[in-house]
Amino acid sequence: MKRRDFITTSGAAVAGAMLVSPFGSAAGEAVTAAPKRKIALVGTGSRGNGFWGKHILQEYGDLIEFVGLCDINPGRVEYARKFIGTNCPVFTNFDEMMTRVKPDLLIVTTVDATHDHFIVKGLEAGCDVLTEKPMTTDEVKCQAILDAERRTGRKVIVGFNYRYGTQFTRIKELLAEKRVGEITSVDFHWYLNTYHGADYFRRWHGHRNKGGTLLLHKASHHFDLLNWWIDSDPVEVFAYGSLEHYGKNNPFRGPNCRSCGYKEKCKFYWDITKNKEYMELYVANEKYDGYIRDNCLWRESIDIFDKMAVQIKYANKVQVSYSLTTYSPYEGLTIGFNGRNGRLDSWEGLPWRQQELANQAELHAREMSQQAEASEKYDEIYVSDNFGKTELVKVPHVKAGHGGGDARLQDKIFRNPAMADPLKHAAGTRDGAMSVLIGVAARKSIDEGRPVRIEELTDLVPHPTRGV
């Protein structure tokens, strides 16, 4: 979808009007080109190269320029320079890059457990920092980031793109309007399928000393949505979790998918040789650091959970039941908000509901003339009143990344940082910390078999109301 079409489509929802601001000068007003924002990026894996590299150079090249790329792997960082389409210098030494290029903004897309190292050094070097989620992977590192931001006066942006999606934004609006009254509890369940979910266990994410478990790497997205929707801070967490599907829970395993002797037998066999980008980015550069992109997801060193259930109590007394499953037959979510006056339900990716919508579109097309097109696709939110009616709220479905959230997040950061933000989509260190601390508390709860208070972890004090 082209950016112009995206804005037109999403404008049909109230969310669109709140998130998109006009750019440009008044008629007759002289335009003076501002100097481009100098960007440095550390961590040149596929996420850094694509979403925070090539894409922003293509979309915002009139406003930004890359002045440095850094990675511990010299082959990957050189590939990144070509892939992104920049002629900037590349580095394997982060301190050297920061000293030489002096960026205005540092983008951090390294292994999660190293985010804190680069965030703190970036702040101390005098630049603002944009980091991928999770902001970090434990409470000590989280506190170090909070302290560094306070000490330096620079700012950290956390790349929470889910907030900006049209469906999730419309949910936020309905909750802010008290459509079903005061929220008392939430049911939130996320399902990763046997392709996407399994892939985390092939990569470095399968080791908690690198990704902090999926309670950090994946669920921090979901915890941030909860914090934002509920408009309060978490105060206590209790969780269960285990590894009972991947890792050692299989009778056979191989060194990696490419050289495995069980290719015909393993349902999870994945042929990386069919992916040209991954072959050039990862396989061609294994010789430098030994990182294997198509690792065996049955390897015995995997020590993260593949099923998780979390109970969260908020400062405003809302209770949340959350779960994450990593081997579902489909990918999606269900979310339900229980209010004093009713209930709000929404979902994404449920195959039976998608089929029902498709059937309705076909029925509509048959009822219309030969020239008619099938009805527009939309995401669904059901609002049910106690002792009353049920209303279907249709949110125009946006095909762009994460329901249009990717483009809106990046527009806010690079195109128009001063655009109106009435629903507080933009996320900083407190947002990043509170999402991380739920994951840290959940992991600690599983390990220690007890409820964990958020105040145990850092000097942040949970607030009953965060403010819209």
Rosetta blueprint (number, residue, H / E / L):
1 M L
2 K L
3 R H
4 R H
5 D H
6 F H
7 I H
8 T H
9 T H
10 S H
11 G L
12 A L
13 A L
14 V H
15 A H
16 G H
17 A H
18 M H
19 L H
20 V L
21 S L
22 P L
23 F L
24 G L
25 S L
26 A L
27 A L
28 G L
29 E L
30 A L
31 V L
32 T L
33 A L
34 A L
35 P L
36 K L
37 R E
38 K E
39 I E
40 A E
41 L E
42 V E
43 G L
44 T L
45 G L
46 S H
47 R H
48 G H
49 N H
50 G H
51 F H
52 W H
53 G H
54 K H
55 H H
56 I H
57 L H
58 Q H
59 E H
60 Y H
61 G L
62 D L
63 L L
64 I E
65 E E
66 F E
67 V E
68 G E
69 L E
70 C E
71 D L
72 I L
73 N L
74 P H
75 G H
76 R H
77 V H
78 E H
79 Y H
80 A H
81 R H
82 K H
83 F H
84 I H
85 G L
86 T L
87 N L
88 C L
89 P L
90 V E
91 F E
92 T L
93 N L
94 F H
95 D H
96 E H
97 M H
98 M H
99 T H
100 R H
101 V H
102 K L
103 P L
104 D L
105 L E
106 L E
107 I E
108 V E
109 T L
110 T L
111 V L
112 D H
113 A H
114 T H
115 H H
116 D H
117 H H
118 F H
119 I H
120 V H
121 K H
122 G H
123 L H
124 E H
125 A L
126 G L
127 C L
128 D E
129 V E
130 L E
131 T E
132 E L
133 K L
134 P L
135 M L
136 T L
137 T L
138 D L
139 E H
140 V H
141 K H
142 C H
143 Q H
144 A H
145 I H
146 L H
147 D H
148 A H
149 E H
150 R H
151 R H
152 T H
153 G L
154 R L
155 K L
156 V E
157 I E
158 V E
159 G L
160 F L
161 N L
162 Y H
163 R H
164 Y H
165 G L
166 T H
167 Q H
168 F H
169 T H
170 R H
171 I H
172 K H
173 E H
174 L H
175 L H
176 A H
177 E L
178 K L
179 R L
180 V L
181 G L
182 E L
183 I E
184 T E
185 S E
186 V E
187 D E
188 F E
189 H E
190 W E
191 Y E
192 L E
193 N E
194 T L
195 Y L
196 H H
197 G H
198 A H
199 D H
200 Y H
201 F H
202 R H
203 R L
204 W H
205 H H
206 G H
207 H L
208 R H
209 N H
210 K H
211 G H
212 G L
213 T L
214 L H
215 L H
216 L H
217 H H
218 K L
219 A H
220 S H
221 H H
222 H H
223 F H
224 D H
225 L H
226 L H
227 N H
228 W H
229 W H
230 I H
231 D L
232 S L
233 D L
234 P E
235 V E
236 E E
237 V E
238 F E
239 A E
240 Y E
241 G E
242 S E
243 L L
244 E L
245 H L
246 Y L
247 G L
248 K L
249 N L
250 N L
251 P L
252 F L
253 R L
254 G L
255 P L
256 N E
257 C L
258 R L
259 S L
260 C L
261 G L
262 Y L
263 K L
264 E L
265 K L
266 C L
267 K L
268 F L
269 Y L
270 W L
271 D L
272 I H
273 T H
274 K H
275 N L
276 K H
277 E H
278 Y H
279 M H
280 E H
281 L H
282 Y L
283 V H
284 A H
285 N H
286 E H
287 K H
288 Y H
289 D H
290 G L
291 Y L
292 I L
293 R L
294 D L
295 N E
296 C L
297 L L
298 W L
299 R L
300 E L
301 S L
302 I L
303 D L
304 I L
305 F L
306 D L
307 K E
308 M E
309 A E
310 V E
311 Q E
312 I E
313 K E
314 Y E
315 A L
316 N L
317 K L
318 V L
319 Q E
320 V E
321 S E
322 Y E
323 S E
324 L E
325 T E
326 T E
327 Y E
328 S E
329 P L
330 Y L
331 E L
332 G E
333 L E
334 T E
335 I E
336 G E
337 F E
338 N E
339 G E
340 R L
341 N L
342 G E
343 R E
344 L E
345 D E
346 S E
347 W E
348 E E
349 G L
350 L L
351 P H
352 W H
353 R H
354 Q H
355 Q H
356 E H
357 L H
358 A H
359 N H
360 Q H
361 A H
362 E H
363 L H
364 H H
365 A H
366 R H
367 E H
368 M L
369 S L
370 Q L
371 Q L
372 A L
373 E L
374 A L
375 S L
376 E L
377 K L
378 Y E
379 D E
380 E E
381 I E
382 Y E
383 V E
384 S E
385 D E
386 N L
387 F L
388 G L
389 K L
390 T E
391 E E
392 L E
393 V E
394 K E
395 V E
396 P E
397 H L
398 V L
399 K L
400 A L
401 G L
402 H L
403 G L
404 G L
405 G H
406 D H
407 A H
408 R H
409 L H
410 Q H
411 D H
412 K H
413 I H
414 F H
415 R H
416 N L
417 P L
418 A L
419 M L
420 A L
421 D L
422 P L
423 L L
424 K L
425 H L
426 A L
427 A L
428 G L
429 T H
430 R H
431 D H
432 G H
433 A H
434 M H
435 S H
436 V H
437 L H
438 I H
439 G H
440 V H
441 A H
442 A H
443 R H
444 K H
445 S H
446 I H
447 D H
448 E H
449 G L
450 R L
451 P L
452 V E
453 R E
454 I H
455 E H
456 E H
457 L L
458 T L
459 D L
460 L L
461 V L
462 P L
463 H L
464 P L
465 T L
466 R L
467 G L
468 V L
